[in-house]
Amino acid sequence: MDRDAKSEWYAFFASEGGRLRRYVRARAQRLSRMDAEDVVSEVMLSMLSRAEKTGPVENLAAYAYRSI
């Protein structure tokens, strides 16, 4: 993955992180805010490691929500 693609991923998670955490908490209502942050962080790391192997992602938001 090149530098521009990584920057796009990090920018996405920086801007959408709050929405992703709220989505996680809505899906699993017993999770604390910290646990939701952990889930989003783990998904982000997993997605980045898979992106190295699978190539570019057309719709990053859809991929993130589907991965959660």
N, C-alpha and C positions, 0 to 999 in steps of 0.2 A: 504494500500500500504506500502510495507516495505521500509527501508532506501535505499537499493540498487536500487530499482525501481525509487524512487524519484531522486536519484543521476543521473540515466540514463536520466530522463526527463529534469532535469536542465542542464545536459551536452549537451543534444540535442539542447535545446533552446539557450544555450550560443554559440554553434558552428554554428547553422543554423539561428540564429536571423536575421542577415543581409540579408540572402536570402529570408527569410519569409517577411521581411519588403519590399524588392524590389518587391516581388511577389504581395503583397497587393497594392503597389503603381502602378504597371503595370495594375492590375485589376480595380482599381479606380483611374484614372489619376489625379483627382482633389484633392487628399489627400496630405497633407503636410507630411514631414518626421516624425514629431511629432505625427500626427494622425495615421500614419502607425505603429509607435511604440506602440501607445495605443491599436490599433486593435490586434496586435500580443500579447501584454500583457494580454488583456482580453481573448483571445482565449486560451492562456497558462493556465490561472487561471481556466477557464471553463473546459478545458481538464483534469487538475489535479483533480478538484472536481468530475468529472464524473468517473475518473479512480478509485477513492476510491470505487465506487459503482459497476462498470462494470467488473473490473478485468484487467489482463494484456493485453497489445496491442502488436500485432506481428510486425507491421510496423509503427513505430512512425512517420516517415516522411510523409507517405501517410495519416495517421490520421490527422496530423497537417495541411497539405495542403487542405485536404477535409473539415476540420473544418472551415478553413478561407473561 
